[in-house]
Amino acid sequence: MAERIWAIDFARGIAILMMALFHFLFDIDYLGYAEIALYSGFWGLFQKATISLFLLLVGINIAITYSKRKDYFLEHMLKRSAFLFFMAMLITAVTAILFPQNAIYFGIIHMISVSLLVSIPFAGKKMHSLIAGLLLILIPVAIDISGFNMPLLLWAGFSMPMPTFDFVPMVPWLGIVLIGIAVWGWMENAVKKIKMPVQMEFASETVSFLGRNSLAIYLIHQPIIFGTLFLLKSAGM
């Protein structure tokens, strides 16, 4: 974006910190330092809140991009989606080599890359985005779509997932992205008025920096955290 919006960068930075904390706990559990119920109770809700915040911000960013780049919005989205898909395939390749039993075949980066394409027709359409988003969220509540057992649509949520470290199917999570598009349509003016608190300038700017560099941090934080804990474990610590 030519003009950064502090509140959006800050929120994305919070999401990055939440994700890093969850991955740290995941690594502690995976390496046997402690047993943590990561997918139920408080931490289960924490994980879903983290993914939801990330994807809501993806939808908001789509809406911002549309409002600023209408002339080449489609080209921008195609390029961004292709780049993220390439990064997602690298994640798949690395995890398949290092952790073949739990390779990431459709994690959050895969999901975002596809969401950018699917969301193109909804950009600038608040009500359409809201209705479609709510429907996608409610469908798996009403119907167990994973029971359809359609392996070719596993990525969309229509089959039981294979073992993996990270699985974020299109249904229901695309719904959060679409709701993000709608949210920005109604809250743009209010969000733009939010200013960085002067008394917390250093902390606010630090979190915002994380938000501005969220993809790079996403790609490097887990190798650093896991690698450090693995070395400590190997050293008997």
C-alpha positions in Angstrom: 0.0 0.0 0.0 1.3 3.5 -0.8 -0.1 4.8 2.4 0.2 2.5 5.5 -2.7 2.3 7.9 -1.3 2.0 11.4 -4.2 0.1 13.0 -4.0 -2.6 10.2 -0.3 -3.1 10.6 -0.7 -3.2 14.4 -3.5 -5.8 14.2 -1.4 -8.0 11.8 1.6 -7.7 14.3 -0.6 -8.9 17.1 -1.7 -11.9 14.9 2.0 -12.7 14.2 2.8 -12.7 18.0 -0.2 -14.9 18.6 1.0 -17.3 15.9 4.5 -17.4 17.2 3.3 -18.1 20.7 1.1 -21.0 19.5 4.0 -22.4 17.4 6.3 -22.2 20.4 3.8 -24.2 22.5 3.4 -26.7 19.6 7.2 -27.2 19.4 7.4 -27.7 23.2 4.6 -30.3 23.0 6.1 -32.0 19.8 9.6 -32.3 21.3 8.3 -33.7 24.5 9.1 -30.8 26.9 5.5 -30.7 28.1 2.1 -32.1 27.2 -0.2 -29.3 26.0 -3.8 -29.7 24.8 -3.3 -27.4 21.8 -6.6 -28.1 19.9 -9.1 -28.1 22.7 -10.0 -25.8 25.5 -8.3 -22.4 25.8 -5.5 -23.1 23.3 -7.9 -24.6 20.8 -9.9 -21.3 20.9 -6.6 -19.3 20.8 -5.5 -21.2 17.6 -8.9 -20.5 15.9 -8.8 -16.8 17.0 -5.3 -16.5 15.6 -6.3 -17.9 12.2 -9.4 -15.8 12.1 -7.6 -12.6 12.8 -5.1 -13.4 10.1 -7.7 -14.2 7.5 -9.9 -11.2 8.5 -6.9 -9.0 7.8 -6.4 -10.7 4.4 -10.0 -9.8 3.5 -9.4 -6.2 4.7 -6.2 -5.9 2.7 -8.1 -7.2 -0.4 -10.7 -4.4 0.1 -7.9 -1.8 0.6 -6.0 -2.9 -2.5 -9.2 -2.8 -4.6 -9.9 0.8 -3.5 -6.4 2.0 -4.2 -5.6 -0.1 -7.3 -8.7 -0.6 -9.3 -7.0 0.0 -12.6 -4.6 -3.0 -12.1 -6.4 -4.8 -9.2 -6.7 -8.1 -11.1 -3.1 -8.1 -12.2 -1.9 -7.4 -8.7 -4.1 -10.1 -7.2 -2.9 -12.7 -9.7 0.7 -11.9 -9.1 0.3 -11.9 -5.3 -1.6 -15.2 -5.4 1.1 -16.8 -7.7 3.9 -15.6 -5.3 2.1 -17.0 -2.2 1.4 -20.2 -4.0 5.1 -20.6 -4.8 6.0 -20.0 -1.2 3.3 -22.5 -0.1 4.8 -25.1 -2.4 8.2 -24.5 -0.8 6.7 -25.1 2.6 5.1 -28.3 1.3 8.5 -29.5 -0.2 10.5 -28.7 3.0 8.0 -30.3 5.3 7.7 -33.4 3.1 11.4 -33.8 3.2 11.9 -33.2 7.0 8.5 -34.5 8.3 7.0 -36.8 5.7 4.4 -38.2 8.1 3.0 -34.7 8.7 3.8 -32.7 5.6 1.9 -29.5 5.1 -0.1 -29.9 1.9 -2.8 -27.1 2.4 -1.8 -24.8 5.3 -2.6 -21.2 5.8 -0.4 -19.8 3.1 -1.9 -22.3 0.5 -5.3 -21.2 1.7 -4.6 -17.5 1.4 -3.1 -17.9 -2.1 -6.3 -19.5 -3.3 -8.5 -17.1 -1.4 -7.0 -14.1 -3.2 -8.3 -15.6 -6.5 -11.7 -16.6 -5.2 -12.2 -13.2 -3.6 -11.6 -11.2 -6.7 -15.3 -11.0 -7.7 -16.3 -9.9 -4.2 -14.0 -6.9 -3.9 -16.0 -3.7 -3.4 -19.2 -5.7 -2.7 -19.9 -5.5 1.0 -23.3 -7.3 1.2 -22.3 -10.0 -1.3 -19.1 -10.6 0.7 -20.9 -10.7 4.0 -23.7 -13.1 2.9 -21.2 -15.5 1.1 -18.9 -15.3 4.1 -21.6 -16.2 6.6 -22.9 -19.0 4.4 -19.4 -20.6 4.2 -19.0 -20.4 8.0 -22.4 -21.9 8.6 -22.3 -24.7 6.1 -20.0 -27.0 8.1 -22.0 -26.2 11.2 -25.1 -27.6 9.6 -23.5 -30.4 7.6 -20.4 -32.5 8.2 -18.9 -31.8 4.8 -15.7 -33.8 5.6 -18.0 -36.9 5.6 -18.6 -36.5 1.8 -15.2 -38.3 1.4 -14.2 -36.5 -1.8 -10.4 -36.7 -1.8 -10.1 -34.3 -4.8 -11.8 -31.6 -2.8 -9.9 -32.3 0.4 -8.3 -28.8 0.2 -11.8 -27.3 0.3 -12.8 -29.4 3.4 -14.9 -32.1 1.7 -12.9 -35.0 3.0 -11.2 -36.1 6.2 -7.7 -34.5 6.3 -4.6 -36.5 6.2 -2.1 -36.2 9.0 -0.4 -32.7 8.7 1.1 -30.0 10.9 -1.2 -27.3 9.4 -4.5 -27.7 7.6 -6.8 -24.7 6.8 -9.5 -25.8 4.3 -11.4 -23.3 2.2 -14.7 -24.1 3.9 -15.2 -22.5 6.4 -12.1 -20.3 6.5 -12.7 -18.5 3.2 -15.8 -17.1 4.9 -13.6 -15.1 7.3 -11.7 -13.6 4.3 -15.0 -12.5 2.7 -16.3 -11.0 6.0 -13.0 -9.0 6.1 -13.9 -7.5 2.8 -17.3 -6.5 4.1 -15.9 -5.2 7.4 -13.6 -2.8 5.7 -16.4 -1.5 3.6 -18.3 -0.4 6.8 -15.4 0.5 9.1 -12.8 2.1 6.8 -13.3 5.6 8.1 -13.3 4.6 11.8 -10.1 2.4 11.4 -8.2 5.2 9.6 -8.8 7.5 12.5 -7.1 5.2 15.0 -3.7 6.7 15.9 -0.7 5.2 17.5 -0.7 5.9 21.3 2.1 8.3 22.0 2.7 6.8 25.5 3.2 3.4 24.0 5.1 4.5 20.8 8.0 2.1 21.0 5.8 -1.0 21.7 3.2 0.1 19.1 5.9 0.7 16.5 7.6 -2.7 17.2 4.3 -4.6 16.8 3.5 -2.6 13.7 6.9 -3.5 12.3 6.1 -7.2 12.7 2.8 -6.6 10.9 4.5 -4.8 8.0 6.8 -7.8 7.6 4.4 -10.6 8.5 5.1 -13.0 5.6 8.9 -12.9 6.1 8.4 -13.4 9.9 6.0 -16.3 9.2 8.5 -18.0 7.0 11.5 -17.7 9.4 10.1 -17.8 12.9 9.3 -21.5 13.1 12.6 -22.8 11.8 14.3 -20.5 14.4 12.1 -21.6 17.3 12.0 -25.3 16.4 15.7 -25.4 15.5 16.7 -23.8 18.8 14.5 -26.1 20.9 15.7 -29.1 18.9 19.3 -28.3 19.6 18.6 -27.8 23.3 16.8 -31.1 23.4 19.7 -32.8 21.6 22.1 -31.3 24.1 20.0 -32.8 26.9 18.5 -29.5 28.1 
